Amino acid sequence: MHKFLSIVNHRDFVLSLSVVVGLLLGENSRFLADISLYTLMLAMVAATIKFSFKAWKNPSNLFKPLAGSFLLHYVIYGIVTLTIAWLLFYNTGREAIWIGFVIIAASPPGPAVIPFSAMLNGDNNYSTTGLFGMYMLAMIITPAILFVFIGTSLISPYMIFLILIQLIIIPLIISRFLRHPKILSHAQKASGTLIKWLFFLVITPIVGMNRSVLFNEPAILAIIALVLFTTMFLLGFLYNILAVKAGFKKPVIISSTFMLTIKSAAFAAVVSFRFFADEPVVAMPAAVLSVFLILFAIFYSLFVKYILNKILKQ
């Protein structure tokens, strides 16, 4: 029974199940889209329980992860993603998909950066500091990116700022209360399971509301997949080669790779649902991204085991 529950509660199983359930429900999953902001708020409360600002007291533990994460996550990933998406979708009659990729580029890192890094023995300080540092910077960077590339006629930077307050500031405040010594150990035990199933509730409507497009327009789906394959797999592989040549240590390479490649599909979906409720195709890149997150985590674990380890031993 314990083994069965561990399989059912495994991150990859839960994420895969969300894709299957979304495909089965289709448009009937819209009620989950309507509450996705609040679902993600709860997930962020659970995700921030383990974070302590004490880690930021030492400047040496702060500057490098923040600077590196900003360069990788917003600058490099953003330039590559927006360039490819602009060439493929802008002024082609598929501007909705272009908007979807702009939202992804503007999104903060996915909370999965921390467990993915820990799973492969990455640098915990880099993952934690980088993740929450980027969430703080997202209060400024995310509205700025959306304003520059989409404009206020379609999306309000002020409303984005309010969403970020709901998804970052409020969960951080609530999680401080849950860090009370009498509560912390119990909250940390429950947080992993809670995060997985709350993300299940966010990803299910992303897939469900795009079911018709996923099945009826395989060519568009393939192009979206090609963009994400480039920005996650190819870009991640190239970064690993350059990081090895630069002399980075293995734990830093692992954590910084996830910081480069893991975007918050849930955040991108929430923004898409909020501002483009009548155009579910805007959330389609986020739907495909949610699947690619699973594939990349599996691929990169194999890459580290069979390729990166051998390169570092040479």
Secondary structure, 3 states (H helix, E strand, C coil): CHHHHHHHCCHHHHHHHHHHHHHHHHHHHHHHHHCHHHHHHHHHHHHHCCCCHHHHCCHHHCHHHHHHHHHHHHHHHHHHHHHHHHHHHCCCCCHHHHHHHHHHHHCCECCCHHHHHHHCCCCHHHHHHHHHHHHHHHHHHHHHHHHHHCCCCCCCHHHHHHHHHHHHHHHHHHHHHHCCHHHHHHHHHHHHHHHHHHHHHHHHHHHHCCHHHHHHCHHHHHHHHHHHHHHHHHHHHHHHHHHHHCCCCHHHHHHHHHHHHCECHHHHHHHHHHHCCCCHHHHHHHHHHHHHHHHHHHHHHHHHHHHHHHHHHC
